[in-house]
Amino acid sequence: MNDVLASLLTAVAGGVPAVIAVVLSNRSHDKVIDERLKNTNELINERTNNTNDRIQELSARVEKHNNLIERMALVEASAKSAHKRIDDMSSQIKIATRQKENA
């Protein structure tokens, strides 16, 4: 019975420090991993914010561009109308000039 008790005490004496060492090692490793995750999350958040800022900036530029296109379409329509009126006036002047020459 003494041999069994001695073997058991030897196993416990050798096993308990090993278990304690593993637990402490895992805790230390977990702290390192947690710190890395924290740093990674901060980096991801920073880059996400930068990306969101750039998207908003590009959206504003696109909106300005779209407004310019709409305004240019109005200018082109107005210019087309003005050219038509000028052509009509030119035709009327030619007709009036011919009538004066024929009179």
C-alpha positions in Angstrom: 0.0 0.0 0.0 2.9 2.3 0.7 4.1 1.8 -2.9 0.8 2.8 -4.3 0.6 5.9 -2.1 4.2 6.7 -3.1 3.4 6.3 -6.8 0.3 8.4 -6.4 2.1 11.2 -4.6 4.9 11.1 -7.2 2.3 11.3 -10.0 0.5 14.2 -8.3 3.8 16.0 -7.5 4.8 15.8 -11.1 1.3 16.4 -12.7 0.1 19.4 -10.6 3.1 21.6 -11.6 2.6 20.6 -15.2 -1.0 21.5 -15.2 -0.3 24.8 -13.5 2.4 25.5 -16.0 0.0 24.8 -18.9 -2.7 27.0 -17.4 -0.3 29.9 -16.8 1.1 29.5 -20.3 -2.4 29.5 -21.8 -3.4 32.6 -19.9 -0.2 34.4 -21.0 -0.9 33.3 -24.6 -4.5 34.4 -24.4 -3.4 37.9 -23.2 -1.0 38.2 -26.2 -3.8 37.1 -28.6 -6.3 39.5 -27.0 -3.8 42.3 -27.4 -3.2 41.4 -31.0 -6.9 41.2 -31.7 -7.4 44.6 -30.0 -4.7 46.1 -32.2 -6.2 44.4 -35.3 -9.7 45.6 -34.5 -8.4 49.2 -34.0 -6.6 49.0 -37.4 -9.7 47.6 -39.1 -11.9 50.3 -37.6 -9.4 53.0 -38.7 -9.2 51.7 -42.2 -13.0 51.3 -42.4 -13.4 54.9 -41.3 -10.9 56.0 -43.9 -12.7 54.0 -46.6 -16.1 55.4 -45.5 -14.7 58.9 -45.7 -13.3 58.3 -49.2 -16.7 56.8 -50.3 -18.5 59.9 -49.0 -16.0 62.2 -50.8 -16.4 60.2 -54.0 -20.2 60.3 -53.6 -20.1 64.1 -53.3 -17.9 64.3 -56.4 -20.4 62.1 -58.3 -23.3 64.3 -57.2 -21.5 67.4 -58.4 -20.7 65.7 -61.7 -24.4 64.6 -62.1 -25.6 68.2 -61.3 -23.1 69.5 -64.0 -24.5 67.0 -66.5 -28.0 68.1 -65.8 -27.1 71.7 -66.1 -25.2 71.1 -69.3 -28.3 69.3 -70.8 -30.3 72.5 -70.0 -27.7 74.7 -71.5 -27.6 72.6 -74.7 -31.4 72.7 -75.0 -31.3 76.4 -74.5 -28.6 76.8 -77.1 -30.5 74.6 -79.6 -33.6 76.8 -79.1 -31.5 80.0 -79.5 -29.9 78.6 -82.7 -33.4 77.8 -84.1 -34.6 81.4 -83.3 -31.5 82.8 -84.9 -32.1 80.7 -88.0 -35.7 81.8 -88.1 -34.7 85.5 -87.8 -32.0 85.0 -90.5 -34.6 83.5 -92.8 -37.0 86.4 -92.1 -34.2 88.9 -92.8 -33.4 87.2 -96.1 -37.1 87.2 -97.1 -37.4 90.9 -96.1 -34.2 91.7 -98.0 -35.5 90.0 -101.2 -38.8 91.8 -100.9 -37.0 95.1 -100.7 -34.8 94.2 -103.7 -37.9 93.2 -105.7 -39.9 96.2 -104.8 
